[in-house]
Amino acid sequence: MSGAGGWWREKTTPAKVETYTRWSFHFFAVVEVTAIGLPVFGEARAAVSGWLIAMVVVHAVLCALTASRVLDWTRGRREQPVRLLWVLGAATYVFAVTALVLREHGGPGDAMDSAAATVFVGILAFGAGTTALGVRNRRPAVALIAGFGFGAGLVSFPLGVPGTGALITAFVVFLAGGFLAATSVFSLWLLNAVYELDEARETRARLAVAEERLRFGRDLHDVLGRNLAVIALKSELAVQLARRERPEAVEQMIEVQRIAQESQREVRAVVRGYRDADLAAELAGAQGVLAAAGIDCAVTGDTAGLPAEVQSALGWVVREATTNVLRHGDAGQCTVGLRVLEGHVVLTVENDGVAARGGGAGVGGGGGSGIAGLRERLAVVAGTLEAGPVGADGFRVVASVPLAGRTAEAYVSGVTS
C-alpha cells in the first residue's frame, strides 16, 4: 500500500475526518485568494492591484495557519492560540483600512472602487469567520462577528463611504462572516463528534471483553467460594483436634482432602464448559457483541449435526476472532461463514479495517499467541487454521476440521432439510 492511496487507507476514520476538515480550512484560503484577490488585476492599476493582492494572500495564509492551530487546540494538542488570534484580528483591520485608503488614493474609476470594496469586505468576512473559531461559546462568537460588522461600518465613514453604503457593508460583513464561522464551527463539532463516537465504540468493545472475563470469574467464585470456606474451617478444626491429640483430626483432614478433590473436579468442569462452547451460541454472541460495537456482522451456516468436539474447537475460534476484531481493528463489517466442503467443515471469519490500525480479525492481530493456541485446540480434532490479510484492508481466519463420512452426510442432510 504505497502512494497516496495507501497513506489514506492507513488512517483511522476519525483521522480521515480530521484530515478532510484541516484541508477544508486550507481550501478557504484558496477561495479567498481566487475569489477576492485575482479579480483585482483587471479592475485596478498594476501598482495598486499588486498591493491589494499581496494583502489578500498574506491574510489568507494567516487565516489558514490560525484555523489549523485552532483545530489542534480543539483536539487538546496545544494551548489556545490567543496571540495568533490577536494578530489575525489586527491584520484583518489593518488590511481592510488599507484597502479603503487605496480606494481613495489609488485613482478614479468605478473599477477601482469595486476592487477595493471587494477586498475590504472579503478580508473582514474571512477574518471574522476564522477568528470566531477560537471562541468556544456561541454568544461570544456572535458578538465577535457583530463587532467585525460594526467596525466595518464605523471605519467606512471617515474614508468617504456614504451612510447607506456603510450600513450595507456592515451587514454584508456580518452575514458573510457569520456564514463562514458557522460552517467552520460545524466542521469542528462534527470532527469532535466522530472522535467521541470512536472512543465510545472502543469503550463498548473493552466492556464486552471485560464482561466475558467477569462471567468466568463469577463462575469460578461460585464454585470455589463455598468449598474454600469449608476447607479453611475444617483445616482449622483439624489443627485444634491434632493439638489435643484427638483421633477425629484424621477424619477432618480426610474430609478436607475429599472437598479439595471435589473442588478440582468442579473447576475442571467450569473450564471445560468455558472451552467447550456451543458453536451456535458463540455465533449468536459474536453477532450481538459486534453489533453493539457498531460493526455490521453477517453470519451464515448451520451448526446442527456437528459433533460436540468440533463445535467446541470452532466455537473457540469464533470467540478469539471476535475478541481481536474488537481489540485490534477499525472494522466496519465482519462476515462469519460455516459450510462443509469435501468432508471438512470450514469456518471463515473475515473483517475489514485492518490497514487503519494494523490489527487482524482473529488471531495474532495484536502480536499475541492466539494462532498457536487455536492451532493446538484444532489439532485435537485434526483441524487446521489459516490466518492472514486479504485485499486492501481485510483480514481472514479460516479454520477447517475434517468430518467422518456419516457425520458429514448427516450435517448436509440436516442443512438441506
Buried (B, 14 or more C-beta within 10 A) or exposed (E): EEEEEEEEBBBBBBBBBBEEBBEEBBEBBEEBBEEBBEBBEEBBBEEBBEBBBEBBBEBBBBBBBBBBBBBBBBBEEEEBBEEBBEBBBEBBBEBBBBBBEBBEEBBEEEBBBBBBBBBBBBBBBBBBBBBBBBBEEEEEBBEBBBBBBEBBBEBBEEBEBEEEBBBBBBEBBBEBBBEBBBEBBEBBEEBBEBBEEBEEBBEBBEBBBEEBEEEBEEBBEEBBEEBBEBBEEBBEBBEEBBEEEEEEBEEBBEBBEEBBEEBEEBBEEBEEEBEBBBBBEBBEBBBEBBEBBBBBBEBEBBBEBBBEBBBBBBBBBBBBBBBBBBBBBBBBBBBBBBBBEEEBBBBBBBBBBBBBBEBBBBBBBBEBEBBEBBBEBBEEBEBBBEBEEBEEBBBBBBBBBBBEEEBBBBBBEEBEE
